[in-house]
Amino acid sequence: MKIGVCDTTFSRVNMGAIAIDELRRHASVSIERYTVPGVKDLPVAAKKLIEERECDIVMALGMPGGVDKDKMCAHEASQGLIKAQLMTNTHIIEVFVHEDEAKNDNELAWLAERRTREHAENAVRLILRPDDLIKMAGTGQRQGFEDAGPARR
Ligand SMILES: Cc1nc2c(=O)[nH]c(=O)nc-2n(C[C@H](O)[C@H](O)[C@H](O)CO)c1C
């Protein structure tokens, strides 16, 4: 099995390095890394990781900035990532941490690390342990901040 990790230089946290560290903790897989300037460059990077470097799944890591132009870029990047998944029939786990989700730099670094690590676990589950995800269905998982938990009545 091979996992692709694409990330950006725009991000203020080295999310690619964190993802690779976490993937290695959970699985003995080959890893291909591809770093691009920004989130809008992630769709083609992910598609190349799948088609040219034969990855079975890809993590697409990015950090949209806080202004409207950045949010529009993030939306466009998301749409590209969805299209790349459909074109390749392969999961691309989008791991975006919006700069304005965090109160300060400290929280931003913490959030980016935690969300990246939790989604790295999800990527391993998707390709190697899909039954684990079935067991987690409906449990209100969140990546980064606290889980929402199941709704009760
Ligand atoms: C406005 C803008 N905002 C972001 C952002 O918030 N996060 C990010 O990762 N990249 C941004 N970029 C850069 C584009 O994604 C891309 O790298 C360039 O348009 C070159 O293709 C741009 C141009």
The ligand as a Gaussian input file, in Angstrom:
#p B3LYP/6-31G(d) Opt

LIG

0 1
 C       -5.384000      34.167000      -2.295000
 C       -4.717000      32.852000      -1.999000
 N       -4.994000      32.300000      -0.795000
 C       -4.437000      31.094000      -0.484000
 C       -4.703000      30.479000       0.755000
 O       -5.435000      30.985000       1.602000
 N       -4.082000      29.297000       1.019000
 C       -3.257000      28.685000       0.131000
 O       -2.740000      27.596000       0.423000
 N       -3.008000      29.247000      -1.074000
 C       -3.553000      30.435000      -1.384000
 N       -3.280000      31.018000      -2.586000
 C       -2.316000      30.352000      -3.492000
 C       -3.007000      29.421000      -4.473000
 O       -3.563000      28.313000      -3.784000
 C       -2.015000      28.874000      -5.530000
 O       -0.858000      28.398000      -4.914000
 C       -1.621000      29.929000      -6.536000
 O       -2.766000      30.516000      -7.103000
 C       -0.722000      29.357000      -7.649000
 O       -1.398000      28.351000      -8.377000
 C       -3.863000      32.231000      -2.901000
 C       -3.580000      32.871000      -4.229000

